[in-house]
Amino acid sequence: MEGRTYLVDSDVLITAKNVYYAFDLCSGFWKSVVQSPSVDEPAGAGADLGA
């Protein structure tokens, strides 16, 4: 899906971390989000997620 731009509100990711996908329980999910080739990395992306 080239040419499409999506904006994800940071609250969506914060809520996911706090409620559904804790870093220590779902580190693979967060690594895939950070390493996704379709995501432009904002400042601070790629930070250590604890594993």
CHARMM-style PDB file with segment names, atoms N, HN, CA, C and O in Angstrom:
ATOM      1  N   MET     1       0.836  -1.183   0.000  1.00  0.00      PROA
ATOM      2  CA  MET     1       0.000   0.000   0.000  1.00  0.00      PROA
ATOM      3  C   MET     1       0.875   1.239   0.000  1.00  0.00      PROA
ATOM      4  O   MET     1       0.851   2.040   0.934  1.00  0.00      PROA
ATOM      5  N   GLU     2       1.632   1.376  -1.045  1.00  0.00      PROA
ATOM      6  HN  GLU     2       1.652   0.725  -1.804  1.00  0.00      PROA
ATOM      7  CA  GLU     2       2.519   2.529  -1.134  1.00  0.00      PROA
ATOM      8  C   GLU     2       1.727   3.810  -1.314  1.00  0.00      PROA
ATOM      9  O   GLU     2       0.634   3.817  -1.881  1.00  0.00      PROA
ATOM     10  N   GLY     3       2.300   4.886  -0.820  1.00  0.00      PROA
ATOM     11  HN  GLY     3       3.187   4.881  -0.359  1.00  0.00      PROA
ATOM     12  CA  GLY     3       1.698   6.184  -1.009  1.00  0.00      PROA
ATOM     13  C   GLY     3       0.676   6.576   0.042  1.00  0.00      PROA
ATOM     14  O   GLY     3       0.177   7.702   0.032  1.00  0.00      PROA
ATOM     15  N   ARG     4       0.363   5.672   0.937  1.00  0.00      PROA
ATOM     16  HN  ARG     4       0.768   4.758   0.945  1.00  0.00      PROA
ATOM     17  CA  ARG     4      -0.607   6.009   1.983  1.00  0.00      PROA
ATOM     18  C   ARG     4       0.124   6.393   3.255  1.00  0.00      PROA
ATOM     19  O   ARG     4       1.144   5.803   3.611  1.00  0.00      PROA
ATOM     20  N   THR     5      -0.413   7.385   3.925  1.00  0.00      PROA
ATOM     21  HN  THR     5      -1.242   7.864   3.636  1.00  0.00      PROA
ATOM     22  CA  THR     5       0.152   7.832   5.188  1.00  0.00      PROA
ATOM     23  C   THR     5      -0.896   7.666   6.269  1.00  0.00      PROA
ATOM     24  O   THR     5      -2.053   8.049   6.094  1.00  0.00      PROA
ATOM     25  N   TYR     6      -0.483   7.094   7.380  1.00  0.00      PROA
ATOM     26  HN  TYR     6       0.457   6.783   7.522  1.00  0.00      PROA
ATOM     27  CA  TYR     6      -1.381   6.908   8.512  1.00  0.00      PROA
ATOM     28  C   TYR     6      -0.798   7.619   9.723  1.00  0.00      PROA
ATOM     29  O   TYR     6       0.417   7.664   9.912  1.00  0.00      PROA
ATOM     30  N   LEU     7      -1.664   8.159  10.516  1.00  0.00      PROA
ATOM     31  HN  LEU     7      -2.651   8.123  10.362  1.00  0.00      PROA
ATOM     32  CA  LEU     7      -1.261   8.835  11.735  1.00  0.00      PROA
ATOM     33  C   LEU     7      -1.856   8.067  12.907  1.00  0.00      PROA
ATOM     34  O   LEU     7      -3.064   7.836  12.958  1.00  0.00      PROA
ATOM     35  N   VAL     8      -1.005   7.674  13.845  1.00  0.00      PROA
ATOM     36  HN  VAL     8      -0.023   7.861  13.804  1.00  0.00      PROA
ATOM     37  CA  VAL     8      -1.465   6.957  15.031  1.00  0.00      PROA
ATOM     38  C   VAL     8      -1.300   7.882  16.227  1.00  0.00      PROA
ATOM     39  O   VAL     8      -0.200   8.350  16.521  1.00  0.00      PROA
ATOM     40  N   ASP     9      -2.393   8.133  16.900  1.00  0.00      PROA
ATOM     41  HN  ASP     9      -3.286   7.753  16.662  1.00  0.00      PROA
ATOM     42  CA  ASP     9      -2.366   8.961  18.105  1.00  0.00      PROA
ATOM     43  C   ASP     9      -1.564   8.225  19.176  1.00  0.00      PROA
ATOM     44  O   ASP     9      -1.767   7.030  19.391  1.00  0.00      PROA
ATOM     45  N   SER    10      -0.668   8.923  19.839  1.00  0.00      PROA
ATOM     46  HN  SER    10      -0.503   9.893  19.664  1.00  0.00      PROA
ATOM     47  CA  SER    10       0.169   8.287  20.853  1.00  0.00      PROA
ATOM     48  C   SER    10      -0.651   7.673  21.978  1.00  0.00      PROA
ATOM     49  O   SER    10      -0.202   6.718  22.612  1.00  0.00      PROA
ATOM     50  N   ASP    11      -1.837   8.197  22.237  1.00  0.00      PROA
ATOM     51  HN  ASP    11      -2.201   8.973  21.722  1.00  0.00      PROA
ATOM     52  CA  ASP    11      -2.681   7.633  23.291  1.00  0.00      PROA
ATOM     53  C   ASP    11      -3.080   6.188  22.985  1.00  0.00      PROA
ATOM     54  O   ASP    11      -3.258   5.386  23.902  1.00  0.00      PROA
ATOM     55  N   VAL    12      -3.219   5.857  21.707  1.00  0.00      PROA
ATOM     56  HN  VAL    12      -3.074   6.509  20.962  1.00  0.00      PROA
ATOM     57  CA  VAL    12      -3.538   4.480  21.320  1.00  0.00      PROA
ATOM     58  C   VAL    12      -2.418   3.549  21.765  1.00  0.00      PROA
ATOM     59  O   VAL    12      -2.682   2.472  22.301  1.00  0.00      PROA
ATOM     60  N   LEU    13      -1.174   3.953  21.548  1.00  0.00      PROA
ATOM     61  HN  LEU    13      -0.959   4.827  21.113  1.00  0.00      PROA
ATOM     62  CA  LEU    13      -0.043   3.122  21.943  1.00  0.00      PROA
ATOM     63  C   LEU    13       0.144   3.091  23.458  1.00  0.00      PROA
ATOM     64  O   LEU    13       0.483   2.049  24.019  1.00  0.00      PROA
ATOM     65  N   ILE    14      -0.072   4.214  24.114  1.00  0.00      PROA
ATOM     66  HN  ILE    14      -0.347   5.061  23.658  1.00  0.00      PROA
ATOM     67  CA  ILE    14       0.067   4.263  25.573  1.00  0.00      PROA
ATOM     68  C   ILE    14      -0.985   3.380  26.243  1.00  0.00      PROA
ATOM     69  O   ILE    14      -0.670   2.638  27.174  1.00  0.00      PROA
ATOM     70  N   THR    15      -2.224   3.457  25.777  1.00  0.00      PROA
ATOM     71  HN  THR    15      -2.480   4.059  25.022  1.00  0.00      PROA
ATOM     72  CA  THR    15      -3.284   2.621  26.337  1.00  0.00      PROA
ATOM     73  C   THR    15      -2.987   1.140  26.090  1.00  0.00      PROA
ATOM     74  O   THR    15      -3.183   0.305  26.972  1.00  0.00      PROA
ATOM     75  N   ALA    16      -2.517   0.828  24.895  1.00  0.00      PROA
ATOM     76  HN  ALA    16      -2.358   1.507  24.179  1.00  0.00      PROA
ATOM     77  CA  ALA    16      -2.173  -0.566  24.594  1.00  0.00      PROA
ATOM     78  C   ALA    16      -1.097  -1.073  25.548  1.00  0.00      PROA
ATOM     79  O   ALA    16      -1.193  -2.190  26.056  1.00  0.00      PROA
ATOM     80  N   LYS    17      -0.080  -0.260  25.794  1.00  0.00      PROA
ATOM     81  HN  LYS    17      -0.002   0.648  25.382  1.00  0.00      PROA
ATOM     82  CA  LYS    17       0.991  -0.661  26.714  1.00  0.00      PROA
ATOM     83  C   LYS    17       0.468  -0.834  28.133  1.00  0.00      PROA
ATOM     84  O   LYS    17       0.819  -1.801  28.808  1.00  0.00      PROA
ATOM     85  N   ASN    18      -0.358   0.082  28.587  1.00  0.00      PROA
ATOM     86  HN  ASN    18      -0.643   0.868  28.038  1.00  0.00      PROA
ATOM     87  CA  ASN    18      -0.821   0.054  29.971  1.00  0.00      PROA
ATOM     88  C   ASN    18      -1.903  -0.982  30.240  1.00  0.00      PROA
ATOM     89  O   ASN    18      -2.012  -1.466  31.366  1.00  0.00      PROA
ATOM     90  N   VAL    19      -2.708  -1.339  29.240  1.00  0.00      PROA
ATOM     91  HN  VAL    19      -2.620  -0.946  28.325  1.00  0.00      PROA
ATOM     92  CA  VAL    19      -3.860  -2.205  29.470  1.00  0.00      PROA
ATOM     93  C   VAL    19      -3.709  -3.586  28.849  1.00  0.00      PROA
ATOM     94  O   VAL    19      -3.981  -4.593  29.503  1.00  0.00      PROA
ATOM     95  N   TYR    20      -3.275  -3.643  27.587  1.00  0.00      PROA
ATOM     96  HN  TYR    20      -3.054  -2.826  27.055  1.00  0.00      PROA
ATOM     97  CA  TYR    20      -3.341  -4.908  26.861  1.00  0.00      PROA
ATOM     98  C   TYR    20      -1.993  -5.565  26.592  1.00  0.00      PROA
ATOM     99  O   TYR    20      -1.876  -6.786  26.701  1.00  0.00      PROA
ATOM    100  N   TYR    21      -0.980  -4.790  26.245  1.00  0.00      PROA
ATOM    101  HN  TYR    21      -1.075  -3.799  26.156  1.00  0.00      PROA
ATOM    102  CA  TYR    21       0.285  -5.346  25.766  1.00  0.00      PROA
ATOM    103  C   TYR    21       1.471  -4.797  26.547  1.00  0.00      PROA
ATOM    104  O   TYR    21       2.234  -3.982  26.029  1.00  0.00      PROA
ATOM    105  N   ALA    22       1.628  -5.234  27.772  1.00  0.00      PROA
ATOM    106  HN  ALA    22       1.009  -5.897  28.193  1.00  0.00      PROA
ATOM    107  CA  ALA    22       2.753  -4.778  28.597  1.00  0.00      PROA
ATOM    108  C   ALA    22       4.077  -5.150  27.929  1.00  0.00      PROA
ATOM    109  O   ALA    22       4.179  -6.205  27.303  1.00  0.00      PROA
ATOM    110  N   PHE    23       5.084  -4.294  28.057  1.00  0.00      PROA
ATOM    111  HN  PHE    23       5.001  -3.437  28.565  1.00  0.00      PROA
ATOM    112  CA  PHE    23       6.377  -4.540  27.426  1.00  0.00      PROA
ATOM    113  C   PHE    23       6.950  -5.901  27.833  1.00  0.00      PROA
ATOM    114  O   PHE    23       7.489  -6.623  26.994  1.00  0.00      PROA
ATOM    115  N   ASP    24       6.835  -6.248  29.104  1.00  0.00      PROA
ATOM    116  HN  ASP    24       6.398  -5.662  29.785  1.00  0.00      PROA
ATOM    117  CA  ASP    24       7.445  -7.498  29.567  1.00  0.00      PROA
ATOM    118  C   ASP    24       6.665  -8.741  29.132  1.00  0.00      PROA
ATOM    119  O   ASP    24       7.238  -9.829  29.077  1.00  0.00      PROA
ATOM    120  N   LEU    25       5.396  -8.607  28.829  1.00  0.00      PROA
ATOM    121  HN  LEU    25       4.930  -7.723  28.874  1.00  0.00      PROA
ATOM    122  CA  LEU    25       4.600  -9.760  28.400  1.00  0.00      PROA
ATOM    123  C   LEU    25       4.527  -9.910  26.882  1.00  0.00      PROA
ATOM    124  O   LEU    25       4.411 -11.025  26.374  1.00  0.00      PROA
ATOM    125  N   CYS    26       4.593  -8.817  26.173  1.00  0.00      PROA
ATOM    126  HN  CYS    26       4.687  -7.911  26.586  1.00  0.00      PROA
ATOM    127  CA  CYS    26       4.408  -8.829  24.710  1.00  0.00      PROA
ATOM    128  C   CYS    26       5.517  -8.067  24.008  1.00  0.00      PROA
ATOM    129  O   CYS    26       5.255  -7.252  23.124  1.00  0.00      PROA
ATOM    130  N   SER    27       6.748  -8.331  24.398  1.00  0.00      PROA
ATOM    131  HN  SER    27       6.960  -8.993  25.117  1.00  0.00      PROA
ATOM    132  CA  SER    27       7.858  -7.571  23.810  1.00  0.00      PROA
ATOM    133  C   SER    27       7.947  -7.785  22.299  1.00  0.00      PROA
ATOM    134  O   SER    27       8.360  -6.879  21.574  1.00  0.00      PROA
ATOM    135  N   GLY    28       7.568  -8.965  21.816  1.00  0.00      PROA
ATOM    136  HN  GLY    28       7.232  -9.700  22.404  1.00  0.00      PROA
ATOM    137  CA  GLY    28       7.597  -9.223  20.377  1.00  0.00      PROA
ATOM    138  C   GLY    28       6.666  -8.314  19.601  1.00  0.00      PROA
ATOM    139  O   GLY    28       6.992  -7.880  18.497  1.00  0.00      PROA
ATOM    140  N   PHE    29       5.515  -8.026  20.172  1.00  0.00      PROA
ATOM    141  HN  PHE    29       5.250  -8.378  21.069  1.00  0.00      PROA
ATOM    142  CA  PHE    29       4.566  -7.116  19.524  1.00  0.00      PROA
ATOM    143  C   PHE    29       5.182  -5.735  19.364  1.00  0.00      PROA
ATOM    144  O   PHE    29       5.124  -5.147  18.283  1.00  0.00      PROA
ATOM    145  N   TRP    30       5.776  -5.210  20.445  1.00  0.00      PROA
ATOM    146  HN  TRP    30       5.823  -5.687  21.322  1.00  0.00      PROA
ATOM    147  CA  TRP    30       6.345  -3.871  20.403  1.00  0.00      PROA
ATOM    148  C   TRP    30       7.563  -3.808  19.491  1.00  0.00      PROA
ATOM    149  O   TRP    30       7.773  -2.801  18.814  1.00  0.00      PROA
ATOM    150  N   LYS    31       8.364  -4.863  19.464  1.00  0.00      PROA
ATOM    151  HN  LYS    31       8.193  -5.680  20.015  1.00  0.00      PROA
ATOM    152  CA  LYS    31       9.512  -4.885  18.552  1.00  0.00      PROA
ATOM    153  C   LYS    31       9.028  -4.837  17.103  1.00  0.00      PROA
ATOM    154  O   LYS    31       9.634  -4.162  16.270  1.00  0.00      PROA
ATOM    155  N   SER    32       7.945  -5.545  16.799  1.00  0.00      PROA
ATOM    156  HN  SER    32       7.453  -6.093  17.476  1.00  0.00      PROA
ATOM    157  CA  SER    32       7.430  -5.530  15.431  1.00  0.00      PROA
ATOM    158  C   SER    32       6.874  -4.159  15.061  1.00  0.00      PROA
ATOM    159  O   SER    32       6.978  -3.742  13.908  1.00  0.00      PROA
ATOM    160  N   VAL    33       6.284  -3.455  16.027  1.00  0.00      PROA
ATOM    161  HN  VAL    33       6.199  -3.794  16.964  1.00  0.00      PROA
ATOM    162  CA  VAL    33       5.782  -2.108  15.767  1.00  0.00      PROA
ATOM    163  C   VAL    33       6.944  -1.167  15.453  1.00  0.00      PROA
ATOM    164  O   VAL    33       6.879  -0.387  14.503  1.00  0.00      PROA
ATOM    165  N   VAL    34       7.997  -1.243  16.248  1.00  0.00      PROA
ATOM    166  HN  VAL    34       8.050  -1.877  17.020  1.00  0.00      PROA
ATOM    167  CA  VAL    34       9.151  -0.362  16.070  1.00  0.00      PROA
ATOM    168  C   VAL    34       9.905  -0.697  14.791  1.00  0.00      PROA
ATOM    169  O   VAL    34      10.394   0.206  14.112  1.00  0.00      PROA
ATOM    170  N   GLN    35      10.009  -1.980  14.448  1.00  0.00      PROA
ATOM    171  HN  GLN    35       9.611  -2.714  14.999  1.00  0.00      PROA
ATOM    172  CA  GLN    35      10.807  -2.402  13.303  1.00  0.00      PROA
ATOM    173  C   GLN    35      10.022  -2.456  12.000  1.00  0.00      PROA
ATOM    174  O   GLN    35      10.580  -2.828  10.968  1.00  0.00      PROA
ATOM    175  N   SER    36       8.767  -2.100  12.021  1.00  0.00      PROA
ATOM    176  HN  SER    36       8.314  -1.797  12.860  1.00  0.00      PROA
ATOM    177  CA  SER    36       7.942  -2.147  10.818  1.00  0.00      PROA
ATOM    178  C   SER    36       8.559  -1.277   9.727  1.00  0.00      PROA
ATOM    179  O   SER    36       8.832  -0.097   9.950  1.00  0.00      PROA
ATOM    180  N   PRO    37       8.778  -1.854   8.553  1.00  0.00      PROA
ATOM    181  CA  PRO    37       9.391  -1.074   7.478  1.00  0.00      PROA
ATOM    182  C   PRO    37       8.487   0.029   6.939  1.00  0.00      PROA
ATOM    183  O   PRO    37       8.953   0.910   6.216  1.00  0.00      PROA
ATOM    184  N   SER    38       7.209  -0.009   7.278  1.00  0.00      PROA
ATOM    185  HN  SER    38       6.831  -0.725   7.865  1.00  0.00      PROA
ATOM    186  CA  SER    38       6.279   0.993   6.759  1.00  0.00      PROA
ATOM    187  C   SER    38       6.098   2.168   7.711  1.00  0.00      PROA
ATOM    188  O   SER    38       5.259   3.038   7.477  1.00  0.00      PROA
ATOM    189  N   VAL    39       6.878   2.195   8.774  1.00  0.00      PROA
ATOM    190  HN  VAL    39       7.560   1.489   8.964  1.00  0.00      PROA
ATOM    191  CA  VAL    39       6.734   3.252   9.775  1.00  0.00      PROA
ATOM    192  C   VAL    39       7.928   4.191   9.689  1.00  0.00      PROA
ATOM    193  O   VAL    39       9.075   3.749   9.757  1.00  0.00      PROA
ATOM    194  N   ASP    40       7.664   5.477   9.541  1.00  0.00      PROA
ATOM    195  HN  ASP    40       6.732   5.836   9.486  1.00  0.00      PROA
ATOM    196  CA  ASP    40       8.724   6.474   9.629  1.00  0.00      PROA
ATOM    197  C   ASP    40       9.033   6.657  11.100  1.00  0.00      PROA
ATOM    198  O   ASP    40       8.131   6.883  11.907  1.00  0.00      PROA
ATOM    199  N   GLU    41      10.300   6.560  11.452  1.00  0.00      PROA
ATOM    200  HN  GLU    41      11.033   6.377  10.797  1.00  0.00      PROA
ATOM    201  CA  GLU    41      10.665   6.630  12.855  1.00  0.00      PROA
ATOM    202  C   GLU    41      10.678   8.060  13.367  1.00  0.00      PROA
ATOM    203  O   GLU    41      11.436   8.893  12.868  1.00  0.00      PROA
ATOM    204  N   PRO    42       9.853   8.350  14.352  1.00  0.00      PROA
ATOM    205  CA  PRO    42       9.927   9.665  15.002  1.00  0.00      PROA
ATOM    206  C   PRO    42      11.095   9.677  15.972  1.00  0.00      PROA
ATOM    207  O   PRO    42      11.692   8.634  16.236  1.00  0.00      PROA
ATOM    208  N   ALA    43      11.419  10.824  16.495  1.00  0.00      PROA
ATOM    209  HN  ALA    43      10.934  11.671  16.280  1.00  0.00      PROA
ATOM    210  CA  ALA    43      12.486  10.934  17.477  1.00  0.00      PROA
ATOM    211  C   ALA    43      12.181  10.023  18.651  1.00  0.00      PROA
ATOM    212  O   ALA    43      11.070  10.050  19.182  1.00  0.00      PROA
ATOM    213  N   GLY    44      13.144   9.222  19.063  1.00  0.00      PROA
ATOM    214  HN  GLY    44      14.046   9.201  18.632  1.00  0.00      PROA
ATOM    215  CA  GLY    44      12.967   8.325  20.191  1.00  0.00      PROA
ATOM    216  C   GLY    44      12.499   6.952  19.807  1.00  0.00      PROA
ATOM    217  O   GLY    44      12.445   6.079  20.674  1.00  0.00      PROA
ATOM    218  N   ALA    45      12.157   6.703  18.563  1.00  0.00      PROA
ATOM    219  HN  ALA    45      12.201   7.412  17.859  1.00  0.00      PROA
ATOM    220  CA  ALA    45      11.716   5.373  18.148  1.00  0.00      PROA
ATOM    221  C   ALA    45      12.893   4.418  18.199  1.00  0.00      PROA
ATOM    222  O   ALA    45      14.042   4.821  18.019  1.00  0.00      PROA
ATOM    223  N   GLY    46      12.605   3.173  18.440  1.00  0.00      PROA
ATOM    224  HN  GLY    46      11.671   2.845  18.585  1.00  0.00      PROA
ATOM    225  CA  GLY    46      13.647   2.173  18.500  1.00  0.00      PROA
ATOM    226  C   GLY    46      14.272   2.076  19.869  1.00  0.00      PROA
ATOM    227  O   GLY    46      15.316   1.444  20.031  1.00  0.00      PROA
ATOM    228  N   ALA    47      13.655   2.687  20.850  1.00  0.00      PROA
ATOM    229  HN  ALA    47      12.807   3.200  20.718  1.00  0.00      PROA
ATOM    230  CA  ALA    47      14.182   2.640  22.209  1.00  0.00      PROA
ATOM    231  C   ALA    47      14.132   1.223  22.736  1.00  0.00      PROA
ATOM    232  O   ALA    47      13.319   0.414  22.287  1.00  0.00      PROA
ATOM    233  N   ASP    48      14.993   0.924  23.680  1.00  0.00      PROA
ATOM    234  HN  ASP    48      15.653   1.581  24.044  1.00  0.00      PROA
ATOM    235  CA  ASP    48      15.012  -0.399  24.284  1.00  0.00      PROA
ATOM    236  C   ASP    48      13.696  -0.657  24.991  1.00  0.00      PROA
ATOM    237  O   ASP    48      13.262   0.139  25.824  1.00  0.00      PROA
ATOM    238  N   LEU    49      13.060  -1.776  24.655  1.00  0.00      PROA
ATOM    239  HN  LEU    49      13.413  -2.423  23.979  1.00  0.00      PROA
ATOM    240  CA  LEU    49      11.758  -2.099  25.241  1.00  0.00      PROA
ATOM    241  C   LEU    49      11.870  -3.109  26.363  1.00  0.00      PROA
ATOM    242  O   LEU    49      10.889  -3.768  26.707  1.00  0.00      PROA
ATOM    243  N   GLY    50      13.050  -3.238  26.933  1.00  0.00      PROA
ATOM    244  HN  GLY    50      13.847  -2.703  26.653  1.00  0.00      PROA
ATOM    245  CA  GLY    50      13.200  -4.088  28.093  1.00  0.00      PROA
ATOM    246  C   GLY    50      13.546  -5.524  27.784  1.00  0.00      PROA
ATOM    247  O   GLY    50      13.530  -6.349  28.697  1.00  0.00      PROA
ATOM    248  N   ALA    51      13.850  -5.862  26.577  1.00  0.00      PROA
ATOM    249  HN  ALA    51      13.863  -5.192  25.835  1.00  0.00      PROA
ATOM    250  CA  ALA    51      14.292  -7.227  26.255  1.00  0.00      PROA
ATOM    251  C   ALA    51      14.850  -7.197  24.885  1.00  0.00      PROA
ATOM    252  OT1 ALA    51      15.293  -8.227  24.376  1.00  0.00      PROA
TER     253      ALA     51
END
